[in-house]
Amino acid sequence: MMIFKKSKRNPNERIYCRTCRNPVARVQDYIRRVRQEVIIIRRVYNVHVPDDVEHEFRFTTADTYCGQCGTLIGWKFIAVPLGSVDVREGRFMLISREVTLWDGVPSLHLNEEQGFRR
């Protein structure tokens, strides 16, 4: 599984909605890539999380939409079983193909194009 290092260039580098380029998170809040398709983030902003929409996976989650264009960019963890280190209540799982980084590189292709390490 590939992950990327947090940027040392600027602590305020952002992760953007890929559809409208609305900033939704800071790279410094990145925790890890769970699978190729999703990344775990501590905090997000400029998003909309409806109270009434919840899904049951192994966790209870709520859809998370870009606050500007309304694109589904991921889920917020509402209830999490004990024992998970990275996944905690209040954190977010973002869909890699729906977000992009500060330089326009989709987070799905971060490792190949940017040379980030394991």
MOTANOR-V442411 format. One record per residue. N is the residue number from 1. RES is the residue in one small letter. PSI is psi in degrees with one decimal (none if undefined). Layout:
N;RES;PSI  N;RES;PSI
//
This chain:
1;m;131.5  2;m;143.1  3;i;168.7  4;f;149.3  5;k;148.3  6;k;143.8  7;s;138.8  8;k;-4.8  9;r;-44.9  10;n;119.3  11;p;-9.7  12;n;14.9  13;e;146.6  14;r;160.4  15;i;133.7  16;y;155.9  17;c;130.8  18;r;-25.8  19;t;-48.0  20;c;-0.2  21;r;22.7  22;n;127.5  23;p;130.9  24;v;-14.3  25;a;165.3  26;r;143.9  27;v;-33.4  28;q;-20.2  29;d;1.2  30;y;135.1  31;i;-60.0  32;r;165.3  33;r;127.3  34;v;-49.9  35;r;-180.0  36;q;-30.0  37;e;-19.6  38;v;152.0  39;i;150.9  40;i;132.2  41;i;140.7  42;r;-49.5  43;r;149.6  44;v;167.0  45;y;169.4  46;n;37.6  47;v;166.4  48;h;125.8  49;v;102.2  50;p;141.7  51;d;-32.2  52;d;-2.6  53;v;110.7  54;e;147.3  55;h;149.8  56;e;112.5  57;f;-130.2  58;r;-18.9  59;f;162.8  60;t;126.5  61;t;162.6  62;a;139.6  63;d;146.2  64;t;122.8  65;y;149.1  66;c;132.6  67;g;-16.5  68;q;-50.4  69;c;-11.1  70;g;9.1  71;t;136.1  72;l;115.5  73;i;-8.1  74;g;-153.3  75;w;150.7  76;k;135.1  77;f;120.8  78;i;-49.0  79;a;133.0  80;v;132.9  81;p;152.5  82;l;153.3  83;g;-10.0  84;s;127.8  85;v;-49.0  86;d;-32.4  87;v;116.6  88;r;158.5  89;e;136.6  90;g;-14.5  91;r;170.8  92;f;146.9  93;m;113.1  94;l;142.0  95;i;119.0  96;s;-39.5  97;r;-10.4  98;e;-6.1  99;v;156.9  100;t;163.2  101;l;178.0  102;w;-28.7  103;d;14.7  104;g;-0.4  105;v;124.1  106;p;138.2  107;s;-19.8  108;l;-31.8  109;h;17.9  110;l;-52.7  111;n;-41.7  112;e;-44.1  113;e;-28.5  114;q;-7.4  115;g;27.4  116;f;151.7  117;r;165.5  118;r;none
//
